[in-house]
């Protein structure tokens, strides 16, 4: 029997879209211990911890929160507004492992635009 480890998932930005995805994954059986999220404020971080039982880092308290969350993840789901997507990609790019899968939920941001911001791309 093969023992498959559940991937670690980081949600960078956890507004309405990413929280909906998060809720679906947790309802589908993903373990909260395998999930990290980042948000701007400590208040929002506390709310997500209480509601979902996940690890949440606030950039207001830790400016490196996005890089920290990305570095430890098998899957990164970028859920910031389109205007902040490219800056976030630049920020986390150096922290990503070559095998990390990155997903963006931002509209109007092409895959080509994101690929240019990451130091290494595996297809």
C-alpha positions in Angstrom: 0.0 0.0 0.0 1.4 3.4 -1.0 1.4 6.1 1.7 0.7 9.4 -0.1 1.3 12.6 1.9 -1.3 15.3 1.6 0.2 18.4 0.1 0.8 21.6 2.1 -1.3 24.5 0.7 -0.7 28.2 1.2 -3.3 30.8 0.4 -1.6 34.1 -0.1 -4.4 36.6 0.4 -7.6 35.2 1.8 -10.4 37.4 0.7 -13.8 36.1 -0.5 -12.5 34.1 -3.5 -9.6 32.3 -1.7 -11.7 31.8 1.4 -14.4 30.1 -0.8 -11.7 27.8 -2.3 -10.3 27.1 1.2 -13.7 26.2 2.6 -14.3 23.8 -0.3 -11.0 22.1 0.2 -11.5 21.7 4.0 -15.1 20.4 3.4 -13.6 18.0 0.9 -11.3 16.5 3.6 -8.1 18.5 3.4 -6.6 18.7 6.9 -6.4 22.2 8.4 -3.0 21.3 9.7 -1.7 21.2 6.1 -3.0 24.7 5.3 -1.5 28.2 5.8 -3.0 31.5 4.8 -1.7 35.1 4.7 -3.7 38.2 5.2 -2.9 41.8 5.9 -4.4 42.4 9.4 -4.1 40.5 12.7 -7.8 40.8 13.1 -8.5 39.0 9.9 -5.9 36.4 10.8 -7.6 35.7 14.1 -11.0 35.3 12.4 -9.7 32.8 9.9 -7.9 30.8 12.6 -11.2 30.7 14.6 -13.5 29.8 11.7 -11.2 27.3 9.8 -8.6 26.1 12.3 -5.7 26.9 10.0 -2.4 28.6 10.4 -2.7 32.3 9.4 0.1 34.8 9.2 -0.5 38.6 9.1 1.7 40.8 7.0 1.1 43.7 9.4 2.9 41.6 12.1 5.4 39.8 9.8 6.5 41.5 6.6 7.9 38.2 5.4 4.6 36.3 5.9 4.0 35.7 2.2 7.6 34.4 1.6 7.4 32.2 4.7 4.1 30.7 3.6 5.2 30.1 0.1 8.5 28.5 1.1 6.8 25.8 3.0 4.1 25.0 0.5 3.6 22.3 -2.2 0.8 24.4 -3.6 0.5 28.2 -3.5 -2.8 29.9 -4.3 -2.4 33.6 -5.0 -5.6 35.4 -4.1 -4.7 39.0 -4.3 -6.3 41.6 -6.5 -5.0 41.8 -10.1 -3.1 45.0 -9.3 -1.0 43.2 -6.6 -0.5 39.9 -8.4 2.8 40.7 -10.2 4.3 42.3 -7.1 3.4 39.2 -5.0 4.9 36.9 -7.7 8.1 38.9 -7.5 8.1 38.8 -3.7 7.6 35.0 -3.4 9.5 33.8 -6.4 12.9 33.4 -4.7 11.2 31.4 -1.9 9.5 28.8 -4.1 10.8 25.3 -4.5 11.2 24.1 -8.1 8.3 21.6 -7.6 5.8 24.1 -6.1 2.6 24.5 -8.0 1.4 28.1 -8.2 -2.2 29.1 -8.9 -3.5 32.6 -9.3 -7.2 33.4 -9.1 -6.7 37.0 -10.4 -8.6 38.0 -13.5 -6.7 39.6 -16.4 -3.3 38.3 -15.4 -1.9 35.9 -18.0 0.3 32.9 -17.4 3.0 34.5 -19.4 3.0 37.6 -17.2 3.4 35.4 -14.1 6.1 33.1 -15.6 8.3 36.1 -16.2 8.3 36.9 -12.5 9.3 33.5 -11.2 13.0 32.5 -11.2 12.3 29.0 -12.5 9.3 27.4 -14.1 8.5 23.8 -14.4 5.8 22.8 -16.8 
